Structure formats: C-alpha cells, structure tokens
Amino acid sequence: MHRNATFAALILGGAFLPAASALAASPPGQTLYADNCAACHQASGKGVKGAYPALAGTPLIQGDAKPLLSIVLNGKNEMPGFKDDMTDADLAGLLTYVRGSWGNKGKAITPAEVAAARRRK
C-alpha cells in the first residue's frame, strides 16, 4: 500500500477508502463537452431553440457517425470546427459522451474513426 494510503487507512480506523475524486470521476468526454459545447448546446443537450440545435434525442447524434464527425471537425453554420483544437482521442471521447448522454443510444466513436474522418475532409 502506498505510504499516503497507509496513513489514510490509519486515520480512518484501518479501512481503506478510495479518494473522493476517484469516486466522482467524470465520464470521458464530459469535461470536454462542458468546456467546448455546453455554452451553446446546454448542459442538458437540449440546445437553444432557434439558435443552437439539440443534441439530445436527435438522429444526427445517434445515427451514422460520418456526418457528425464532418460537422465537429469542420464546423457548420455558427458552430466552429475542432479539427485543429482536439486530438482524435479527445474528439472520440467527447462524441462518445454525447452519443450516450440524455437518453441517446448512439455507438461509441473510436479515435481511429476520427482519424479516418480527418483524412476524408
């Protein structure tokens, strides 16, 4: 046991408990969503009617990944593209989070799929 964990176990009467941060870790992509998307699409994924589309329950989010990847990489209308701002792994995590949140049932997206979409332009 690591020295700090041993110390914590002694303080807690011998019981080893994981750190609170480990218990409350965000799903991969959630922080990226909060930092880059939630201002427009909202934390709820419901968007802003007439301004920013909903991500919750929409076919674009849950369907074929290719159109979604194109939009996120290259931008569309008011939405900026993120091809120069995020790695393939970051975008895969972000989009997997969106495709599995708010009742969405989309498949996970892999970094390899993001890389292929970058090559397609």
C-alpha positions in Angstrom: 0.0 0.0 0.0 1.3 3.5 -0.9 2.5 5.5 2.1 -0.3 8.1 1.8 -2.9 5.4 1.5 -1.5 3.7 4.6 -1.7 7.0 6.5 -5.3 7.5 5.3 -6.2 3.9 6.4 -4.8 4.6 9.9 -6.8 7.8 10.2 -10.0 6.0 9.0 -9.6 3.2 11.6 -7.9 0.8 9.3 -10.4 0.9 6.5 -9.1 1.7 3.0 -11.4 4.0 1.1 -10.7 5.3 -2.4 -10.2 9.0 -2.8 -13.4 11.0 -3.3 -12.1 12.3 -6.7 -11.8 8.7 -7.9 -15.4 8.0 -6.9 -16.7 11.2 -8.6 -14.7 11.0 -11.8 -16.5 12.4 -14.9 -17.2 10.1 -17.8 -14.6 10.5 -20.6 -15.6 13.5 -22.8 -17.9 15.1 -20.2 -15.4 17.8 -19.3 -14.6 18.5 -22.9 -18.3 18.8 -23.6 -18.7 21.2 -20.7 -15.7 23.3 -21.8 -16.5 23.4 -25.5 -20.1 22.7 -26.2 -22.4 23.3 -23.3 -22.5 27.1 -23.6 -24.4 26.7 -26.9 -26.0 23.2 -26.7 -26.6 23.4 -22.9 -25.6 21.0 -20.2 -28.8 19.2 -20.8 -28.1 18.7 -24.5 -31.4 20.4 -25.3 -29.8 23.3 -27.2 -31.4 26.7 -27.6 -34.5 26.8 -29.8 -33.9 28.7 -33.0 -30.2 29.2 -32.2 -28.3 26.0 -31.3 -29.7 22.6 -32.1 -30.5 20.0 -29.5 -28.1 17.0 -29.2 -30.5 15.0 -27.0 -32.6 12.6 -28.9 -31.6 13.7 -32.4 -31.0 11.3 -35.3 -27.8 13.1 -36.3 -26.2 12.3 -32.9 -27.4 8.7 -32.7 -27.1 7.6 -36.3 -24.2 7.2 -38.8 -21.1 8.8 -37.3 -19.7 10.2 -40.6 -21.9 13.3 -40.9 -21.5 14.1 -37.2 -17.7 13.7 -37.5 -17.7 16.0 -40.5 -19.6 18.7 -38.7 -17.5 18.5 -35.5 -14.2 18.5 -37.4 -15.1 21.2 -40.0 -17.8 23.2 -38.4 -21.2 24.2 -39.8 -23.1 27.5 -39.7 -22.3 29.1 -36.4 -20.5 26.0 -35.0 -16.7 26.1 -35.2 -14.7 23.1 -36.3 -12.5 21.4 -33.8 -10.0 19.6 -36.1 -7.2 21.8 -35.1 -8.1 22.1 -31.4 -8.6 18.5 -30.3 -6.8 15.2 -30.7 -8.5 12.1 -32.2 -8.8 10.6 -28.7 -10.3 13.8 -27.3 -12.9 14.0 -30.1 -13.7 10.3 -29.8 -14.3 10.7 -26.0 -16.4 13.9 -26.5 -18.6 12.4 -29.2 -19.0 9.1 -27.4 -20.1 11.1 -24.3 -22.7 13.0 -26.4 -23.9 9.9 -28.2 -24.5 8.1 -24.9 -26.0 11.0 -22.8 -29.5 12.4 -22.3 -31.1 9.2 -23.4 -29.1 9.0 -26.7 -28.3 5.4 -27.8 -25.5 6.1 -30.3 -22.5 3.8 -30.7 -19.1 4.8 -29.2 -16.7 6.5 -31.6 -13.1 5.4 -31.7 -10.0 7.6 -32.3 -9.5 5.6 -35.5 -12.9 6.7 -36.8 -12.0 10.3 -36.0 -8.6 9.9 -37.8 -10.4 8.5 -40.9 -12.8 11.4 -40.9 -9.9 13.8 -40.8 -8.4 12.2 -43.9 -11.8 12.4 -45.8 -12.1 16.1 -45.1 
